[in-house]
Amino acid sequence: MSLTMLCCFKNCFEGSLFSATSVRREPINPIILDTSNVGHEVVIIKNGLRICGSGGALCTAPLVQSKSYFEVKLQQTGVWGVGLATRGCDMNSAPGGGDAESWVLCHDGSIRHNASEVCRLAETPAEGDVLGVTYDHIELNFSLNGKPLEKPVSGIRGTVFPALFVDDGAILDLIVDNFIHPPPSGFERIMLEQSLL
């Protein structure tokens, strides 16, 4: 009886019931939308990479490296804003850019900061478009479907985070790696501060 049980256990551990190969899982990127820095009516889904509802959200990591890049896909139109903000930004008010703590490209093609329009794009982004965002601690720049928009924003101060704002049914997806369009030369995905050392 005990020999039979031993043979059974031996078969289990030799692979007849358990696979000898392990399943490789990709590590989850720690840079996502931060559920502790969101507006009261914001919903974060898809492993922290999709925002819907009403208000804004910051990312979990500030932009500390010299040249940062991230993308945002416009899954569904509505009122939205994409850009940078400090933790002092009003996250309950979409599309952002309504205070001195946020700099955003909005659904109507305007770039806003401190409740005023900094500049306006020639074309308005539409559903399905991908916005690229670059920041080098001197200028914030945007691209639309891989094409630079040539509307730099300067004068950004403080510790800033990627910021996404939605309202009126807008849905945005944050893309922090595996980009749809290649980053401009010298720019990299957002890195955590500890990985800069």
Backbone as JSON Lines, residues from 0, in Angstrom:
{"i":0,"aa":"M","n":[0.82,-1.19,0.0],"ca":[0.0,0.0,0.0],"c":[0.86,1.24,0.0]}
{"i":1,"aa":"S","n":[1.86,1.3,0.86],"ca":[2.7,2.5,0.92],"c":[3.54,2.65,-0.33]}
{"i":2,"aa":"L","n":[3.94,1.53,-0.97],"ca":[4.7,1.6,-2.22],"c":[3.83,2.17,-3.33]}
{"i":3,"aa":"T","n":[2.56,1.84,-3.34],"ca":[1.63,2.37,-4.34],"c":[1.48,3.88,-4.17]}
{"i":4,"aa":"M","n":[1.37,4.3,-2.93],"ca":[1.25,5.75,-2.68],"c":[2.51,6.48,-3.1]}
{"i":5,"aa":"L","n":[3.67,5.88,-2.83],"ca":[4.93,6.49,-3.24],"c":[5.0,6.64,-4.75]}
{"i":6,"aa":"C","n":[4.59,5.63,-5.47],"ca":[4.6,5.69,-6.94],"c":[3.65,6.78,-7.44]}
{"i":7,"aa":"C","n":[2.52,6.9,-6.77],"ca":[1.56,7.93,-7.15],"c":[2.17,9.32,-6.98]}
{"i":8,"aa":"F","n":[2.8,9.56,-5.82],"ca":[3.45,10.86,-5.58],"c":[4.6,11.09,-6.55]}
{"i":9,"aa":"K","n":[5.33,10.04,-6.86],"ca":[6.44,10.15,-7.8],"c":[5.92,10.59,-9.16]}
{"i":10,"aa":"N","n":[4.83,10.01,-9.61],"ca":[4.25,10.39,-10.9],"c":[3.76,11.84,-10.89]}
{"i":11,"aa":"C","n":[3.2,12.24,-9.76],"ca":[2.72,13.63,-9.65],"c":[3.86,14.62,-9.84]}
{"i":12,"aa":"F","n":[4.98,14.35,-9.2],"ca":[6.08,15.31,-9.23],"c":[6.97,15.14,-10.45]}
{"i":13,"aa":"E","n":[6.81,14.1,-11.21],"ca":[7.6,13.92,-12.42],"c":[6.88,14.48,-13.64]}
{"i":14,"aa":"G","n":[5.72,15.02,-13.46],"ca":[5.08,15.7,-14.57],"c":[3.86,15.04,-15.15]}
{"i":15,"aa":"S","n":[3.45,13.88,-14.67],"ca":[2.26,13.29,-15.25],"c":[1.02,14.09,-14.87]}
{"i":16,"aa":"L","n":[1.01,14.74,-13.71],"ca":[-0.11,15.59,-13.33],"c":[0.27,17.06,-13.28]}
{"i":17,"aa":"F","n":[1.53,17.37,-13.05],"ca":[2.0,18.75,-12.98],"c":[2.96,19.01,-14.13]}
{"i":18,"aa":"S","n":[2.85,20.12,-14.74],"ca":[3.74,20.48,-15.83],"c":[5.1,20.89,-15.28]}
{"i":19,"aa":"A","n":[6.15,20.43,-15.94],"ca":[7.5,20.8,-15.51],"c":[7.85,22.23,-15.93]}
{"i":20,"aa":"T","n":[7.15,22.73,-16.92],"ca":[7.43,24.11,-17.37],"c":[6.55,25.07,-16.58]}
{"i":21,"aa":"S","n":[7.1,26.18,-16.25],"ca":[6.32,27.17,-15.51],"c":[5.76,28.21,-16.48]}
{"i":22,"aa":"V","n":[4.67,28.81,-16.1],"ca":[4.05,29.85,-16.91],"c":[4.77,31.16,-16.62]}
{"i":23,"aa":"R","n":[5.28,31.78,-17.65],"ca":[5.99,33.05,-17.48],"c":[4.99,34.19,-17.55]}
{"i":24,"aa":"R","n":[4.98,34.99,-16.51],"ca":[4.1,36.15,-16.47],"c":[4.92,37.42,-16.59]}
{"i":25,"aa":"E","n":[4.42,38.31,-17.41],"ca":[5.07,39.61,-17.54],"c":[4.82,40.4,-16.26]}
{"i":26,"aa":"P","n":[5.85,41.07,-15.75],"ca":[5.62,41.89,-14.56],"c":[4.67,43.04,-14.87]}
{"i":27,"aa":"I","n":[3.81,43.36,-13.93],"ca":[2.87,44.47,-14.11],"c":[3.62,45.78,-13.92]}
{"i":28,"aa":"N","n":[3.43,46.7,-14.85],"ca":[4.09,47.99,-14.78],"c":[3.52,48.75,-13.58]}
{"i":29,"aa":"P","n":[4.39,49.25,-12.69],"ca":[3.9,49.96,-11.51],"c":[3.41,51.38,-11.83]}
{"i":30,"aa":"I","n":[3.64,51.83,-13.05],"ca":[3.22,53.18,-13.42],"c":[1.83,53.08,-14.05]}
{"i":31,"aa":"I","n":[0.84,53.48,-13.26],"ca":[-0.56,53.42,-13.66],"c":[-1.26,54.69,-13.16]}
{"i":32,"aa":"L","n":[-2.54,54.78,-13.4],"ca":[-3.31,55.9,-12.84],"c":[-3.51,55.64,-11.35]}
{"i":33,"aa":"D","n":[-3.23,56.65,-10.56],"ca":[-3.2,56.53,-9.1],"c":[-4.6,56.72,-8.52]}
{"i":34,"aa":"T","n":[-5.16,55.67,-7.97],"ca":[-6.51,55.75,-7.42],"c":[-6.58,56.61,-6.15]}
{"i":35,"aa":"S","n":[-5.45,57.0,-5.6],"ca":[-5.48,57.89,-4.43],"c":[-5.36,59.36,-4.84]}
{"i":36,"aa":"N","n":[-5.16,59.63,-6.12],"ca":[-5.09,61.0,-6.64],"c":[-6.05,61.15,-7.81]}
{"i":37,"aa":"V","n":[-7.36,61.03,-7.52],"ca":[-8.4,61.11,-8.55],"c":[-9.53,62.01,-8.08]}
{"i":38,"aa":"G","n":[-10.35,62.42,-9.04],"ca":[-11.56,63.15,-8.72],"c":[-12.57,62.22,-8.07]}
{"i":39,"aa":"H","n":[-13.57,62.81,-7.42],"ca":[-14.56,62.03,-6.68],"c":[-15.42,61.13,-7.56]}
{"i":40,"aa":"E","n":[-15.61,61.49,-8.84],"ca":[-16.48,60.7,-9.71],"c":[-15.72,60.01,-10.84]}
{"i":41,"aa":"V","n":[-14.45,59.75,-10.62],"ca":[-13.6,59.09,-11.61],"c":[-13.61,57.58,-11.37]}
{"i":42,"aa":"V","n":[-13.6,56.83,-12.47],"ca":[-13.51,55.38,-12.4],"c":[-12.25,54.97,-13.15]}
{"i":43,"aa":"I","n":[-11.4,54.2,-12.48],"ca":[-10.16,53.68,-13.08],"c":[-10.33,52.18,-13.26]}
{"i":44,"aa":"I","n":[-10.14,51.7,-14.5],"ca":[-10.29,50.27,-14.81],"c":[-9.13,49.82,-15.7]}
{"i":45,"aa":"K","n":[-9.21,48.6,-16.19],"ca":[-8.2,48.01,-17.08],"c":[-6.81,48.06,-16.45]}
{"i":46,"aa":"N","n":[-6.68,47.51,-15.26],"ca":[-5.4,47.46,-14.53],"c":[-4.79,48.83,-14.31]}
{"i":47,"aa":"G","n":[-5.65,49.82,-14.11],"ca":[-5.17,51.16,-13.8],"c":[-4.76,51.98,-15.0]}
{"i":48,"aa":"L","n":[-5.14,51.55,-16.2],"ca":[-4.72,52.26,-17.41],"c":[-5.86,52.95,-18.16]}
{"i":49,"aa":"R","n":[-7.1,52.8,-17.72],"ca":[-8.24,53.44,-18.39],"c":[-8.99,54.31,-17.39]}
{"i":50,"aa":"I","n":[-9.35,55.51,-17.85],"ca":[-10.1,56.44,-17.01],"c":[-11.43,56.77,-17.68]}
{"i":51,"aa":"C","n":[-12.49,56.79,-16.88],"ca":[-13.8,57.23,-17.34],"c":[-14.51,57.87,-16.14]}
{"i":52,"aa":"G","n":[-15.7,58.36,-16.35],"ca":[-16.42,59.05,-15.29],"c":[-16.33,60.55,-15.46]}
{"i":53,"aa":"S","n":[-16.06,61.26,-14.37],"ca":[-15.98,62.72,-14.41],"c":[-14.91,63.22,-13.45]}
{"i":54,"aa":"G","n":[-13.88,63.84,-13.99],"ca":[-12.78,64.37,-13.2],"c":[-11.45,63.96,-13.77]}
{"i":55,"aa":"G","n":[-10.43,63.99,-12.94],"ca":[-9.08,63.68,-13.41],"c":[-8.36,62.7,-12.52]}
{"i":56,"aa":"A","n":[-7.2,62.24,-13.02],"ca":[-6.34,61.33,-12.27],"c":[-4.89,61.6,-12.62]}
{"i":57,"aa":"L","n":[-4.04,61.47,-11.63],"ca":[-2.6,61.56,-11.83],"c":[-2.03,60.16,-11.93]}
{"i":58,"aa":"C","n":[-0.84,60.05,-12.51],"ca":[-0.13,58.76,-12.51],"c":[0.53,58.53,-11.17]}
{"i":59,"aa":"T","n":[0.97,57.3,-10.96],"ca":[1.63,56.94,-9.7],"c":[3.06,57.45,-9.63]}
{"i":60,"aa":"A","n":[3.64,57.86,-10.75],"ca":[5.04,58.3,-10.75],"c":[5.19,59.7,-11.33]}
{"i":61,"aa":"P","n":[6.0,60.54,-10.67],"ca":[6.28,61.86,-11.24],"c":[7.27,61.73,-12.39]}
{"i":62,"aa":"L","n":[7.37,62.78,-13.19],"ca":[8.33,62.79,-14.3],"c":[9.65,63.36,-13.78]}
{"i":63,"aa":"V","n":[10.55,62.47,-13.37],"ca":[11.8,62.89,-12.77],"c":[13.0,62.77,-13.72]}
{"i":64,"aa":"Q","n":[12.9,61.91,-14.72],"ca":[14.03,61.78,-15.63],"c":[14.08,62.98,-16.58]}
{"i":65,"aa":"S","n":[15.17,63.13,-17.29],"ca":[15.36,64.33,-18.1],"c":[14.43,64.39,-19.32]}
{"i":66,"aa":"K","n":[14.06,63.27,-19.9],"ca":[13.19,63.28,-21.08],"c":[12.18,62.14,-20.99]}
{"i":67,"aa":"S","n":[10.93,62.47,-20.7],"ca":[9.87,61.48,-20.5],"c":[8.9,61.46,-21.67]}
{"i":68,"aa":"Y","n":[8.31,60.29,-21.91],"ca":[7.32,60.12,-22.98],"c":[6.23,59.16,-22.52]}
{"i":69,"aa":"F","n":[4.99,59.51,-22.83],"ca":[3.87,58.59,-22.64],"c":[2.83,58.89,-23.71]}
{"i":70,"aa":"E","n":[1.9,57.98,-23.89],"ca":[0.83,58.15,-24.89],"c":[-0.53,57.99,-24.23]}
{"i":71,"aa":"V","n":[-1.53,58.55,-24.87],"ca":[-2.92,58.4,-24.44],"c":[-3.76,58.14,-25.68]}
{"i":72,"aa":"K","n":[-4.54,57.07,-25.63],"ca":[-5.45,56.76,-26.74],"c":[-6.84,57.27,-26.39]}
{"i":73,"aa":"L","n":[-7.45,57.99,-27.33],"ca":[-8.79,58.52,-27.16],"c":[-9.78,57.41,-27.54]}
{"i":74,"aa":"Q","n":[-10.22,56.65,-26.56],"ca":[-11.12,55.53,-26.82],"c":[-12.53,56.01,-27.15]}
{"i":75,"aa":"Q","n":[-12.97,57.07,-26.49],"ca":[-14.31,57.61,-26.74],"c":[-14.27,59.1,-26.47]}
{"i":76,"aa":"T","n":[-14.88,59.86,-27.38],"ca":[-14.84,61.31,-27.24],"c":[-15.83,61.8,-26.19]}
{"i":77,"aa":"G","n":[-15.68,63.04,-25.87],"ca":[-16.45,63.73,-24.85],"c":[-15.61,64.93,-24.45]}
{"i":78,"aa":"V","n":[-15.69,65.31,-23.21],"ca":[-14.83,66.35,-22.68],"c":[-13.62,65.65,-22.05]}
{"i":79,"aa":"W","n":[-12.42,65.99,-22.5],"ca":[-11.22,65.35,-21.97],"c":[-10.04,66.33,-21.97]}
{"i":80,"aa":"G","n":[-9.02,65.99,-21.2],"ca":[-7.78,66.74,-21.16],"c":[-6.63,65.81,-20.84]}
{"i":81,"aa":"V","n":[-5.48,66.05,-21.48],"ca":[-4.29,65.23,-21.31],"c":[-3.1,66.14,-21.13]}
{"i":82,"aa":"G","n":[-2.28,65.88,-20.13],"ca":[-1.08,66.69,-19.95],"c":[-0.37,66.39,-18.65]}
{"i":83,"aa":"L","n":[0.02,67.47,-17.96],"ca":[0.76,67.34,-16.71],"c":[0.07,68.13,-15.62]}
{"i":84,"aa":"A","n":[0.27,67.69,-14.37],"ca":[-0.28,68.42,-13.22],"c":[0.53,68.09,-11.98]}
{"i":85,"aa":"T","n":[0.46,68.98,-11.0],"ca":[1.06,68.72,-9.7],"c":[-0.02,68.09,-8.81]}
{"i":86,"aa":"R","n":[0.37,67.66,-7.64],"ca":[-0.61,67.08,-6.71],"c":[-1.58,68.13,-6.17]}
{"i":87,"aa":"G","n":[-1.28,69.41,-6.38],"ca":[-2.16,70.47,-5.93],"c":[-3.27,70.8,-6.9]}
{"i":88,"aa":"C","n":[-3.34,70.09,-8.01],"ca":[-4.34,70.33,-9.05],"c":[-5.74,69.91,-8.59]}
{"i":89,"aa":"D","n":[-6.76,70.63,-9.09],"ca":[-8.15,70.26,-8.82],"c":[-8.53,69.08,-9.7]}
{"i":90,"aa":"M","n":[-8.61,67.89,-9.12],"ca":[-8.9,66.67,-9.87],"c":[-10.4,66.45,-10.09]}
{"i":91,"aa":"N","n":[-11.24,67.33,-9.58],"ca":[-12.68,67.18,-9.75],"c":[-13.22,67.99,-10.92]}
{"i":92,"aa":"S","n":[-12.37,68.7,-11.62],"ca":[-12.82,69.58,-12.68],"c":[-12.18,69.2,-14.01]}
{"i":93,"aa":"A","n":[-12.99,68.7,-14.94],"ca":[-12.51,68.37,-16.28],"c":[-12.81,69.55,-17.21]}
{"i":94,"aa":"P","n":[-11.99,69.85,-18.18],"ca":[-10.9,69.04,-18.72],"c":[-9.53,69.35,-18.17]}
{"i":95,"aa":"G","n":[-9.4,70.02,-17.05],"ca":[-8.09,70.38,-16.51],"c":[-7.64,71.71,-17.12]}
{"i":96,"aa":"G","n":[-6.5,72.19,-16.64],"ca":[-5.99,73.47,-17.12],"c":[-6.69,74.66,-16.51]}
{"i":97,"aa":"G","n":[-7.55,74.43,-15.53],"ca":[-8.32,75.5,-14.91],"c":[-7.64,76.15,-13.72]}
{"i":98,"aa":"D","n":[-6.45,75.65,-13.38],"ca":[-5.73,76.23,-12.24],"c":[-4.25,76.34,-12.59]}
{"i":99,"aa":"A","n":[-3.48,76.89,-11.66],"ca":[-2.05,77.1,-11.88],"c":[-1.25,75.81,-11.75]}
{"i":100,"aa":"E","n":[-1.91,74.69,-11.44],"ca":[-1.23,73.42,-11.19],"c":[-1.38,72.4,-12.32]}
{"i":101,"aa":"S","n":[-1.96,72.79,-13.47],"ca":[-2.14,71.83,-14.57],"c":[-1.91,72.5,-15.92]}
{"i":102,"aa":"W","n":[-1.39,71.71,-16.86],"ca":[-1.1,72.14,-18.23],"c":[-1.64,71.02,-19.12]}
{"i":103,"aa":"V","n":[-2.73,71.26,-19.86],"ca":[-3.37,70.18,-20.6],"c":[-3.8,70.57,-22.01]}
{"i":104,"aa":"L","n":[-3.76,69.56,-22.88],"ca":[-4.36,69.63,-24.22],"c":[-5.78,69.15,-24.05]}
{"i":105,"aa":"C","n":[-6.74,69.94,-24.51],"ca":[-8.16,69.64,-24.29],"c":[-8.85,69.15,-25.57]}
{"i":106,"aa":"H","n":[-10.04,68.6,-25.37],"ca":[-10.86,68.02,-26.43],"c":[-11.15,68.98,-27.58]}
{"i":107,"aa":"D","n":[-11.15,70.28,-27.32],"ca":[-11.47,71.26,-28.36],"c":[-10.23,71.75,-29.11]}
{"i":108,"aa":"G","n":[-9.07,71.14,-28.83],"ca":[-7.84,71.52,-29.52],"c":[-7.08,72.64,-28.84]}
{"i":109,"aa":"S","n":[-7.55,73.1,-27.69],"ca":[-6.83,74.16,-26.98],"c":[-5.88,73.55,-25.96]}
{"i":110,"aa":"I","n":[-4.79,74.25,-25.7],"ca":[-3.88,73.89,-24.62],"c":[-4.1,74.93,-23.54]}
{"i":111,"aa":"R","n":[-4.45,74.46,-22.33],"ca":[-4.86,75.36,-21.25],"c":[-3.96,75.25,-20.02]}
{"i":112,"aa":"H","n":[-3.83,76.4,-19.36],"ca":[-3.13,76.49,-18.08],"c":[-3.67,77.7,-17.34]}
{"i":113,"aa":"N","n":[-3.94,77.54,-16.05],"ca":[-4.38,78.63,-15.2],"c":[-5.64,79.33,-15.75]}
{"i":114,"aa":"A","n":[-6.58,78.52,-16.2],"ca":[-7.88,78.99,-16.71],"c":[-7.78,79.87,-17.95]}
{"i":115,"aa":"S","n":[-6.67,79.76,-18.69],"ca":[-6.58,80.5,-19.94],"c":[-5.97,79.63,-21.03]}
{"i":116,"aa":"E","n":[-6.31,79.97,-22.25],"ca":[-5.82,79.23,-23.41],"c":[-4.41,79.7,-23.74]}
{"i":117,"aa":"V","n":[-3.46,78.75,-23.73],"ca":[-2.07,79.05,-24.06],"c":[-1.9,79.11,-25.58]}
{"i":118,"aa":"C","n":[-2.49,78.15,-26.28],"ca":[-2.47,78.11,-27.74],"c":[-3.56,77.14,-28.22]}
{"i":119,"aa":"R","n":[-3.75,77.08,-29.54],"ca":[-4.78,76.23,-30.13],"c":[-4.19,75.45,-31.29]}
{"i":120,"aa":"L","n":[-4.6,74.18,-31.4],"ca":[-4.13,73.33,-32.49],"c":[-4.89,73.62,-33.77]}
{"i":121,"aa":"A","n":[-4.25,73.34,-34.89],"ca":[-4.9,73.5,-36.19],"c":[-5.97,72.43,-36.39]}
{"i":122,"aa":"E","n":[-5.72,71.23,-35.88],"ca":[-6.71,70.16,-35.99],"c":[-7.07,69.63,-34.6]}
{"i":123,"aa":"T","n":[-8.31,69.2,-34.46],"ca":[-8.79,68.7,-33.18],"c":[-8.66,67.18,-33.15]}
{"i":124,"aa":"P","n":[-8.05,66.61,-32.1],"ca":[-7.98,65.16,-31.99],"c":[-9.38,64.52,-31.96]}
{"i":125,"aa":"A","n":[-9.48,63.32,-32.54],"ca":[-10.77,62.63,-32.65],"c":[-10.68,61.24,-32.02]}
{"i":126,"aa":"E","n":[-11.82,60.62,-31.88],"ca":[-11.91,59.27,-31.32],"c":[-10.99,58.33,-32.09]}
{"i":127,"aa":"G","n":[-10.21,57.52,-31.35],"ca":[-9.28,56.58,-31.97],"c":[-7.87,57.14,-32.14]}
{"i":128,"aa":"D","n":[-7.7,58.45,-32.03],"ca":[-6.38,59.06,-32.16],"c":[-5.51,58.74,-30.95]}
{"i":129,"aa":"V","n":[-4.2,58.82,-31.16],"ca":[-3.23,58.6,-30.09],"c":[-2.43,59.88,-29.9]}
{"i":130,"aa":"L","n":[-2.46,60.39,-28.68],"ca":[-1.69,61.58,-28.33],"c":[-0.38,61.14,-27.68]}
{"i":131,"aa":"G","n":[0.73,61.69,-28.17],"ca":[2.02,61.48,-27.54],"c":[2.34,62.7,-26.69]}
{"i":132,"aa":"V","n":[2.93,62.49,-25.53],"ca":[3.27,63.6,-24.62],"c":[4.75,63.48,-24.27]}
{"i":133,"aa":"T","n":[5.52,64.54,-24.53],"ca":[6.92,64.58,-24.15],"c":[7.14,65.73,-23.18]}
{"i":134,"aa":"Y","n":[8.06,65.5,-22.24],"ca":[8.41,66.53,-21.27],"c":[9.89,66.4,-20.94]}
{"i":135,"aa":"D","n":[10.63,67.52,-21.06],"ca":[12.07,67.51,-20.8],"c":[12.47,68.51,-19.71]}
{"i":136,"aa":"H","n":[11.54,68.91,-18.88],"ca":[11.74,69.87,-17.79],"c":[11.96,71.29,-18.3]}
{"i":137,"aa":"I","n":[11.86,71.48,-19.6],"ca":[11.89,72.82,-20.21],"c":[10.58,73.04,-20.96]}
{"i":138,"aa":"E","n":[10.2,72.05,-21.78],"ca":[8.99,72.15,-22.59],"c":[8.13,70.9,-22.49]}
{"i":139,"aa":"L","n":[6.83,71.12,-22.54],"ca":[5.84,70.07,-22.69],"c":[5.4,70.13,-24.15]}
{"i":140,"aa":"N","n":[5.46,69.0,-24.84],"ca":[5.06,68.94,-26.25],"c":[4.09,67.79,-26.47]}
{"i":141,"aa":"F","n":[3.25,67.96,-27.48],"ca":[2.27,66.94,-27.83],"c":[2.48,66.5,-29.28]}
{"i":142,"aa":"S","n":[2.1,65.26,-29.56],"ca":[2.05,64.77,-30.94],"c":[0.7,64.11,-31.14]}
{"i":143,"aa":"L","n":[0.25,64.08,-32.39],"ca":[-1.03,63.47,-32.74],"c":[-0.76,62.38,-33.76]}
{"i":144,"aa":"N","n":[-1.01,61.15,-33.37],"ca":[-0.77,59.98,-34.22],"c":[0.66,59.96,-34.76]}
{"i":145,"aa":"G","n":[1.62,60.29,-33.89],"ca":[3.04,60.25,-34.24],"c":[3.58,61.52,-34.88]}
{"i":146,"aa":"K","n":[2.71,62.47,-35.18],"ca":[3.15,63.72,-35.83],"c":[3.24,64.84,-34.78]}
{"i":147,"aa":"P","n":[4.45,65.45,-34.61],"ca":[4.57,66.54,-33.63],"c":[3.64,67.7,-33.96]}
{"i":148,"aa":"L","n":[3.03,68.28,-32.93],"ca":[2.07,69.37,-33.12],"c":[2.71,70.75,-33.08]}
{"i":149,"aa":"E","n":[3.99,70.82,-32.69],"ca":[4.76,72.07,-32.71],"c":[4.1,73.2,-31.91]}
{"i":150,"aa":"K","n":[3.53,72.87,-30.76],"ca":[2.93,73.86,-29.86],"c":[3.51,73.66,-28.46]}
{"i":151,"aa":"P","n":[4.78,74.02,-28.25],"ca":[5.41,73.77,-26.95],"c":[4.83,74.64,-25.83]}
{"i":152,"aa":"V","n":[4.8,74.08,-24.64],"ca":[4.35,74.79,-23.44],"c":[5.55,74.84,-22.5]}
{"i":153,"aa":"S","n":[5.9,76.04,-22.04],"ca":[7.04,76.18,-21.13],"c":[6.58,76.83,-19.83]}
{"i":154,"aa":"G","n":[7.52,76.98,-18.91],"ca":[7.19,77.61,-17.63],"c":[6.58,76.66,-16.62]}
{"i":155,"aa":"I","n":[6.71,75.37,-16.84],"ca":[6.13,74.39,-15.92],"c":[7.07,74.25,-14.72]}
{"i":156,"aa":"R","n":[6.5,74.35,-13.53],"ca":[7.3,74.31,-12.3],"c":[6.73,73.28,-11.33]}
{"i":157,"aa":"G","n":[7.62,72.75,-10.5],"ca":[7.2,71.81,-9.48],"c":[7.31,70.37,-9.94]}
{"i":158,"aa":"T","n":[6.97,69.47,-9.06],"ca":[6.96,68.04,-9.38],"c":[5.67,67.74,-10.1]}
{"i":159,"aa":"V","n":[5.79,67.32,-11.36],"ca":[4.6,67.08,-12.18],"c":[4.43,65.6,-12.49]}
{"i":160,"aa":"F","n":[3.18,65.23,-12.7],"ca":[2.77,63.87,-13.0],"c":[1.96,63.89,-14.29]}
{"i":161,"aa":"P","n":[1.97,62.81,-15.07],"ca":[1.01,62.71,-16.16],"c":[-0.4,62.83,-15.59]}
{"i":162,"aa":"A","n":[-1.26,63.59,-16.27],"ca":[-2.62,63.82,-15.79],"c":[-3.61,63.61,-16.92]}
{"i":163,"aa":"L","n":[-4.69,62.89,-16.63],"ca":[-5.76,62.65,-17.58],"c":[-7.07,63.09,-16.95]}
{"i":164,"aa":"F","n":[-7.9,63.8,-17.74],"ca":[-9.19,64.3,-17.27],"c":[-10.27,63.84,-18.24]}
{"i":165,"aa":"V","n":[-11.46,63.49,-17.72],"ca":[-12.58,63.06,-18.55],"c":[-13.9,63.59,-18.02]}
{"i":166,"aa":"D","n":[-14.87,63.72,-18.93],"ca":[-16.25,64.07,-18.58],"c":[-17.09,63.84,-19.83]}
{"i":167,"aa":"D","n":[-18.4,63.89,-19.69],"ca":[-19.33,63.75,-20.83],"c":[-19.1,62.48,-21.65]}
{"i":168,"aa":"G","n":[-18.77,61.37,-20.99],"ca":[-18.64,60.09,-21.68],"c":[-17.27,59.8,-22.26]}
{"i":169,"aa":"A","n":[-16.31,60.69,-22.09],"ca":[-14.96,60.44,-22.63],"c":[-14.3,59.27,-21.91]}
{"i":170,"aa":"I","n":[-13.54,58.48,-22.67],"ca":[-12.76,57.37,-22.12],"c":[-11.35,57.48,-22.7]}
{"i":171,"aa":"L","n":[-10.36,57.49,-21.82],"ca":[-8.96,57.59,-22.23],"c":[-8.17,56.4,-21.71]}
{"i":172,"aa":"D","n":[-7.23,55.91,-22.53],"ca":[-6.32,54.84,-22.12],"c":[-4.91,55.39,-22.03]}
{"i":173,"aa":"L","n":[-4.27,55.2,-20.88],"ca":[-2.88,55.59,-20.68],"c":[-1.98,54.49,-21.23]}
{"i":174,"aa":"I","n":[-0.95,54.87,-21.99],"ca":[0.01,53.91,-22.54],"c":[1.39,54.32,-22.03]}
{"i":175,"aa":"V","n":[1.98,53.49,-21.17],"ca":[3.27,53.82,-20.57],"c":[4.42,52.95,-21.07]}
{"i":176,"aa":"D","n":[4.11,51.94,-21.85],"ca":[5.13,51.12,-22.52],"c":[4.47,50.46,-23.73]}
{"i":177,"aa":"N","n":[5.23,49.76,-24.55],"ca":[4.7,49.18,-25.79],"c":[3.92,50.23,-26.58]}
{"i":178,"aa":"F","n":[4.6,51.33,-26.87],"ca":[3.97,52.48,-27.51],"c":[3.47,52.17,-28.92]}
{"i":179,"aa":"I","n":[2.42,52.87,-29.31],"ca":[1.87,52.74,-30.65],"c":[2.78,53.47,-31.64]}
{"i":180,"aa":"H","n":[3.32,54.62,-31.23],"ca":[4.26,55.39,-32.06],"c":[5.58,55.48,-31.31]}
{"i":181,"aa":"P","n":[6.71,55.43,-32.02],"ca":[7.99,55.5,-31.31],"c":[8.2,56.87,-30.66]}
{"i":182,"aa":"P","n":[8.81,56.89,-29.48],"ca":[9.1,58.18,-28.84],"c":[10.1,58.98,-29.68]}
{"i":183,"aa":"P","n":[10.07,60.29,-29.59],"ca":[11.09,61.09,-30.28],"c":[12.48,60.74,-29.78]}
{"i":184,"aa":"S","n":[13.48,61.04,-30.56],"ca":[14.86,60.72,-30.22],"c":[15.24,61.28,-28.85]}
{"i":185,"aa":"G","n":[15.81,60.41,-28.01],"ca":[16.25,60.8,-26.68],"c":[15.2,60.66,-25.59]}
{"i":186,"aa":"F","n":[13.94,60.51,-25.96],"ca":[12.86,60.39,-24.96],"c":[12.61,58.92,-24.65]}
{"i":187,"aa":"E","n":[12.25,58.66,-23.38],"ca":[12.01,57.29,-22.93],"c":[10.71,57.21,-22.16]}
{"i":188,"aa":"R","n":[10.25,55.99,-21.94],"ca":[9.07,55.77,-21.12],"c":[9.31,56.32,-19.72]}
{"i":189,"aa":"I","n":[8.26,56.53,-18.99],"ca":[8.36,57.04,-17.62],"c":[9.06,55.99,-16.76]}
{"i":190,"aa":"M","n":[10.05,56.45,-15.98],"ca":[10.78,55.55,-15.1],"c":[10.53,55.95,-13.65]}
{"i":191,"aa":"L","n":[10.51,54.96,-12.8],"ca":[10.42,55.23,-11.37],"c":[11.74,55.83,-10.9]}
{"i":192,"aa":"E","n":[11.68,56.64,-9.88],"ca":[12.87,57.33,-9.38],"c":[13.98,56.35,-9.0]}
{"i":193,"aa":"Q","n":[13.66,55.23,-8.38],"ca":[14.68,54.27,-7.97],"c":[15.38,53.65,-9.16]}
{"i":194,"aa":"S","n":[14.71,53.55,-10.34],"ca":[15.34,52.94,-11.5],"c":[16.24,53.92,-12.24]}
{"i":195,"aa":"L","n":[16.32,55.16,-11.8],"ca":[17.22,56.13,-12.41],"c":[18.64,56.0,-11.88]}
{"i":196,"aa":"L","n":[18.8,55.36,-10.73],"ca":[20.12,55.27,-10.09],"c":[21.05,54.34,-10.82]}
